[in-house]
Amino acid sequence: MYIDMDKNKKMNWYDVKLYQFEKLQEITKIDNEEERLIAIAELLLGEEVTDLPLKDFNEACKQLSFLKEEVPCNSVPPKKVEINGRKYYIDSLLGNITTTQYIDYTNHAKEGSLSKMLSVFIIPEGHKYNDGYDMLQVFSDIDYLPIPIINSIAFFFERQLNKFIEIFQSSSIKKIKKLKFPKETKEKMIEVVKKLVNLVLSHSYSNSVK
């Protein structure tokens, strides 16, 4: 990998792919500060970085200053992306998601795989969800999406889902309170609604990539 020594160049979070971000999370667990810096530099600047003279190594590492910044998260994700020469469309609108997609999303969330979770929303052009295209290729391509795009897709869907759940719970409880049932019965019904909401939330992906 070529290491760009241009002093005017400044890397940012859009230069970090999903697979690199996941490796970064492991690297941050390295206790030794020097070993940790070298591992990060090799991951983001290329393995050849350790062959540079110390002065040039330090200069190259200045490009990594963006790592101290918060990962950007656009309020709305892009509608289309191109990854490794393949075109995809993104549809993470809650109203467009089928039951199958939501079930797959919650199952992938249990595994903790972001590439699999987002494959529910990132679909090859000319296809509907899981209609016979190579899903493993999709997983692989998603690993090469810039982390801010990953962030925006994940949080856009989560915000919609959480808002829907909030409205559902509030509306259901209001309707129950208006029913002409004994107070004890209504309290039990409200408890059931709350348990249902908690069950749904427990299956949703709530960990930020920030």
PEBELWO-V952023 format. One record per run of one state. SS is the DSSP state (H for helix, E for strand, C for the rest). FROM is the first residue (numbers start at 1). LEN is the number of residues. If there is no record, write none. Layout:
SS;FROM;LEN
SS;FROM;LEN
This chain:
C;1;12
H;13;3
C;16;1
E;17;1
H;18;10
C;28;5
H;33;13
C;46;1
H;47;5
C;52;2
H;54;15
C;69;11
E;80;4
C;84;2
E;86;5
C;91;3
H;94;3
C;97;2
H;99;13
C;112;2
H;114;5
C;119;3
E;122;3
C;125;10
H;135;8
C;143;3
E;146;1
H;147;32
C;179;4
H;183;21
C;204;7
